[in-house]
């Protein structure tokens, strides 16, 4: 039988997972659909076109940031519900 605390834990975990999937889809597919229009924007310091940068490096950087953010948020959910690891 599912207790209310257990249901709350999985609801929060599921919502975090769906946010991460939406962000992954955005940085993995949507940004790459707009590479040509984004190439009209040039990054002033380096001189790279924004579309080129997002296709080659930007999405990878976003994925790494998302990984650390997800781990931190999941740990907060685990601690809140008393199932955190040491």
C-alpha positions in Angstrom: 0.0 0.0 0.0 1.4 3.4 -0.9 1.6 5.9 1.9 1.0 9.6 1.2 4.7 10.4 1.8 5.7 7.8 -0.7 3.3 9.1 -3.3 4.5 12.7 -2.7 8.1 11.5 -3.2 7.4 9.8 -6.5 5.3 12.7 -7.7 8.1 15.1 -7.0 10.6 12.8 -8.7 8.4 12.3 -11.7 7.9 16.1 -12.1 11.7 16.7 -11.9 12.2 13.9 -14.5 9.7 15.5 -16.9 11.3 18.9 -16.5 14.7 17.3 -17.3 13.3 15.5 -20.3 11.8 18.7 -21.7 15.1 20.6 -21.2 17.0 17.7 -22.8 14.6 17.7 -25.8 15.0 21.5 -26.1 18.8 21.5 -26.1 19.0 18.3 -28.0 16.6 19.0 -30.9 14.8 22.4 -30.8 18.0 24.5 -30.7 19.4 22.5 -33.6 16.3 23.2 -35.7 17.1 26.9 -35.5 20.8 26.7 -36.3 20.5 28.7 -39.6 18.5 31.7 -38.1 20.8 31.6 -35.0 23.8 32.0 -37.3 22.8 35.6 -37.9 23.9 36.3 -34.3 27.6 36.5 -33.8 29.2 36.1 -30.3 31.2 39.3 -30.0 34.2 38.1 -28.0 35.0 35.0 -30.0 33.5 35.8 -33.4 31.6 32.5 -33.5 28.1 32.4 -35.0 25.6 31.5 -32.3 24.1 28.6 -34.3 27.5 27.0 -34.8 28.4 27.4 -31.2 25.1 25.9 -29.9 25.4 23.0 -32.3 29.0 22.2 -31.4 29.5 23.1 -27.7 26.5 24.9 -26.3 24.2 21.9 -26.0 27.0 19.8 -24.4 27.6 22.5 -21.8 23.8 22.6 -21.1 23.7 18.8 -20.7 26.5 18.9 -18.1 24.9 21.8 -16.2 21.6 19.9 -16.3 23.2 16.8 -14.9 24.6 18.6 -11.8 21.3 20.5 -11.3 19.3 17.2 -11.5 21.6 15.5 -9.0 21.3 18.4 -6.6 17.5 18.6 -6.9 17.0 14.9 -6.6 19.2 14.9 -3.5 17.0 17.6 -2.0 13.9 15.5 -2.7 15.6 12.5 -1.1 16.6 14.4 2.0 13.1 15.9 2.3 11.5 12.4 2.3 14.2 10.7 4.4 15.6 8.4 1.7 18.9 10.2 1.1 22.2 8.3 0.9 25.2 9.2 3.0 
